[in-house]
């Protein structure tokens, strides 16, 4: 037994990564071949026969992207209390989606969100706007996933970030194009198992190491195991203030911005096309409710652990690096430095790593996205645990990327080609179009991965803002307000998405003259502006609706039927 442990320890992190990533990738490809799609229904909605448990696991994997796995704990590590907006927004958003939208959309029985928009608002113009919004949201979101893939490959397989992105593109292309939603669903079941195991194992190890408590959710609120009687969070507060940062457990964001970001993430969740489409893959409406509940329970495991991982990583990083001689920097620091995601500039030439809040004196810059990935290395955990986290991060990024690519390909093949350009296209022709669309989408996604518009969670947060600004009002009003007509919905979506795009490009990408934080409208950041754009969408939609004709009677009857619970056990489509 001792010999096998010694051998395991002698295997390098890189070799362990090759082994674990190789095994998981082989598993994903094997599942894709086994469950390849043979019809458009299998390609778009996995044939509509997925069990609630499998769909719940697949939804959880689809939902927990690279932003959840890699970036969320990283944001909380550096933002402290302020980082809680991501936890509240994403978790609350999933509840909103499960209760308000999933069952009704399943009963409507369409393959895609633009399909719902086009039929509910009886207009190809509405469908076109829906396709544009779906593509914009999905490409913005998938950019974050591909960057996450590149990050993992660049550090653990010691290849260039761009090469890492290309490898990820090829893998996801294989099982997304071959298997469609059917292949993606069962691949995501496996990916959920991989990512949750990879996230929890190091968290449990470090929790025991630092506090003696094997439950991370309790560990980060416990006393340290060194017998000092000091609570871990009190220690981190002290370390933070010594370096000039605000206390870790105190917030610095304005209340209005916290509210705006949280609400934008919540309603953005409810408008995300790649999550919504998952509820079309089950047989019945009640199965959609069940799978939503199962997914929520599975998501909670990671989301309640992330704050603990953030605290462990931040504390260990400060203790092992701050004010230490650069010549004696730990091995993990040197390895991450080669990726360019940690940079040290000796401003005062004293050879010490000065990590302080004062930007003019600070010599260390750490990318948020590395904290979860570097955490096991900082804590000096076994090499296999370090490699396991890499495999989990890839599972999280690829599962969401696959779901997004399917949305992109189905929006093009089903909503544009089948519904608008060539309604007489054969099923085989539509399937070929879907697969070709996925190939093009992967190439575009790869470009965004190589030239990302920000760190993973920031990019993803913008995607949520775009979804909040465009889809959420149209879907909510389409389900719960039968008087809502096409003129109102189209005007609202166009105004909402353009307003959000303008604000995002101005303050995030410095277009239109750029702008400083002090210039933010109402003091709201680009990540939270989706809330303002959504409210504007609602106002425009309802105002235009008041001055334009009612929808046709048959459309109003469809809306009534969506909300009737009787007979909801079986879907009619």
C-alpha positions, 0 to 999 in steps of 0.5 A, spaced: 500 500 500 505 504 501 509 503 495 503 504 491 502 511 495 509 513 493 509 511 486 502 515 485 506 521 489 512 521 484 507 521 478 508 529 476 502 533 476 503 534 468 502 526 467 497 525 472 493 531 468 494 527 462 492 520 465 485 524 468 484 528 462 485 522 457 480 518 461 475 523 462 475 525 454 475 518 452 469 517 456 465 523 453 467 521 446 465 514 447 458 516 450 457 521 444 458 515 439 454 511 443 448 516 443 449 519 436 443 523 434 439 520 428 434 525 427 433 532 428 428 531 434 434 527 437 439 532 435 435 538 438 431 535 444 434 528 445 428 525 442 424 528 448 425 522 452 430 523 458 429 521 465 428 527 470 434 524 474 439 524 468 436 531 465 437 534 472 444 532 472 445 534 465 442 541 467 446 542 473 452 540 468 450 545 463 448 550 468 455 550 472 460 553 467 467 555 467 464 561 471 461 557 476 467 552 477 473 556 476 471 564 476 466 564 482 470 562 488 476 566 484 471 573 484 469 571 492 477 570 494 478 577 491 472 581 492 470 578 499 463 579 501 461 583 494 462 577 491 456 574 494 452 577 488 454 572 484 452 566 489 445 570 490 444 572 483 445 565 479 442 561 485 436 565 485 436 565 478 435 558 477 429 558 482 426 563 478 427 559 472 425 552 475 418 555 478 416 561 473 418 558 466 421 551 465 414 547 466 410 552 461 415 552 456 415 545 456 408 545 455 408 549 449 413 544 446 418 548 442 425 546 440 428 553 442 427 559 445 427 563 438 421 558 436 417 560 442 418 567 441 416 566 433 410 562 435 408 566 441 408 572 437 406 570 430 411 573 427 418 571 423 420 578 425 420 576 432 423 570 431 429 573 427 430 578 433 430 572 438 435 568 433 439 574 433 439 575 441 440 567 442 446 568 438 449 574 441 448 571 448 451 564 446 457 567 443 458 572 449 457 566 454 461 561 450 467 566 450 468 565 457 468 557 457 473 557 451 478 561 455 477 557 461 479 551 457 485 555 455 487 556 462 487 549 464 491 547 458 496 552 459 498 551 466 497 543 467 499 540 460 504 546 459 501 548 452 500 555 450 493 558 452 491 558 444 493 551 443 489 549 449 483 553 446 484 549 440 484 542 443 478 544 447 474 546 440 476 539 437 473 535 443 467 539 444 466 539 436 466 532 436 461 530 441 456 536 440 456 535 432 456 527 432 451 527 438 447 533 438 442 534 444 442 526 445 450 526 446 450 532 450 445 530 455 449 523 457 456 526 456 453 532 461 451 526 466 458 524 466 461 531 466 457 533 472 460 527 476 467 529 474 466 536 476 463 535 483 468 530 485 473 534 482 471 541 486 469 537 493 475 533 494 480 538 494 475 543 498 475 537 503 482 536 504 484 543 505 478 544 510 481 538 514 488 541 513 486 548 516 480 547 521 480 540 522 473 540 519 471 535 513 465 539 511 468 545 507 461 549 508 462 549 516 470 549 516 470 556 513 466 558 519 470 554 524 476 555 528 483 554 526 486 547 527 493 550 530 490 551 537 490 558 537 483 559 538 482 564 532 476 563 527 479 562 520 475 568 517 477 573 523 484 571 521 483 573 513 480 579 516 486 581 519 491 579 513 486 583 509 487 589 513 494 589 514 495 589 507 491 595 506 485 591 503 478 592 506 476 587 511 474 580 507 467 580 510 465 587 509 462 590 502 464 596 498 459 596 493 454 600 493 447 597 495 444 599 488 449 596 484 449 589 488 441 589 487 442 591 480 447 585 479 444 580 483 437 581 479 441 581 472 444 575 474 437 572 476 433 574 470 438 573 466 439 566 468 431 565 466 432 567 459 438 563 458 437 559 452 442 553 453 438 552 460 431 553 458 432 548 452 434 542 457 427 542 459 424 540 452 428 534 453 423 530 458 417 526 456 412 530 461 411 537 464 411 534 471 418 531 469 420 538 467 419 540 474 422 534 477 428 535 473 429 542 475 428 540 483 434 535 482 438 540 478 437 545 484 439 540 489 445 538 485 447 545 484 447 547 491 453 542 493 458 546 489 455 553 490 455 552 498 462 550 497 465 556 493 465 561 499 469 556 503 474 554 497 475 562 496 477 563 503 481 557 503 485 560 497 485 567 499 488 565 506 493 560 503 495 565 498 497 571 502 501 567 507 505 563 502 507 569 498 506 576 501 512 579 503 516 573 501 523 573 498 521 572 490 528 568 490 524 563 495 517 563 491 514 557 492 513 552 486 506 553 484 508 561 484 513 559 479 509 555 475 503 559 474 508 565 473 509 562 466 502 562 464 502 570 465 496 569 470 501 571 475 506 577 474 511 580 479 514 587 478 519 588 483 518 596 484 523 597 490 528 592 488 528 589 495 527 582 492 520 581 496 514 580 493 509 586 496 502 584 495 498 590 498 492 594 496 495 601 494 496 600 486 502 604 486 506 600 491 503 593 489 508 588 486 503 582 485 498 581 480 494 575 480 488 573 475 482 571 479 481 565 474 487 561 477 485 561 485 480 555 484 486 551 479 492 553 484 488 552 490 490 545 491 498 546 489 498 552 494 495 547 500 501 542 497 495 537 496 497 530 492 499 531 485 493 527 483 488 532 487 491 537 483 490 534 476 483 532 478 481 539 479 484 540 472 479 535 469 473 538 473 474 545 470 475 542 463 468 538 464 465 544 467 467 548 461 466 543 456 459 541 458 456 548 458 460 550 451 456 544 448 450 546 450 451 553 448 453 550 441 447 546 440 443 553 441 447 556 436 446 551 431 439 549 432 438 557 432 441 557 425 438 550 422 431 550 425 429 557 426 432 561 420 433 555 415 427 551 417 422 556 419 424 562 415 429 560 409 427 553 406 421 550 410 421 544 405 428 542 407 428 535 409 430 532 415 436 530 413 438 536 410 436 540 416 440 535 420 446 537 416 445 544 416 445 543 424 452 540 424 455 545 419 452 550 424 455 547 430 462 547 426 462 554 424 460 556 431 465 552 434 470 556 430 467 563 432 467 560 439 475 559 439 476 565 436 473 569 442 477 564 447 483 566 444 481 573 444 477 574 450 473 580 452 475 579 460 476 574 465 471 568 465 466 570 470 466 578 467 464 575 460 459 570 463 456 576 467 455 580 461 451 574 457 446 574 463 445 581 462 444 581 455 439 575 456 436 579 461 435 585 457 432 581 451 429 574 453 426 575 460 421 580 458 418 577 452 418 570 455 414 572 462 409 576 458 408 571 453 406 566 458 403 570 463 399 576 459 395 573 453 394 581 451 401 581 449 402 582 442 408 582 437 409 589 436 410 590 443 415 584 444 419 586 438 420 593 440 421 591 447 427 586 445 430 591 440 430 596 445 433 592 451 438 588 447 441 595 444 441 599 450 445 593 454 450 592 448 451 600 448 452 600 455 457 594 455 461 596 449 462 603 452 464 602 459 467 595 458 470 595 451 471 603 451 467 604 445 463 611 444 468 615 448 469 610 453 467 612 461 470 611 468 467 608 474 464 615 476 460 615 469 456 609 470 449 611 469 445 610 476 452 608 479 450 601 476 456 597 473 456 593 466 455 587 469 448 589 473 446 594 467 442 588 464 437 590 470 436 597 467 435 594 460 430 589 462 426 594 466 426 598 459 424 592 455 418 591 460 416 599 459 417 599 451 413 592 450 407 594 455 407 601 452 407 599 445 402 593 446 397 598 449 397 602 442 397 596 437 392 590 436 391 584 440 394 578 438 389 573 434 384 569 438 388 562 437 394 565 440 391 567 446 388 560 447 395 557 446 397 562 452 391 560 456 392 553 455 400 553 457 398 555 464 392 550 465 395 545 470 389 540 468 392 535 464 399 537 465 401 530 466 402 529 459 405 534 453 401 534 447 407 535 443 
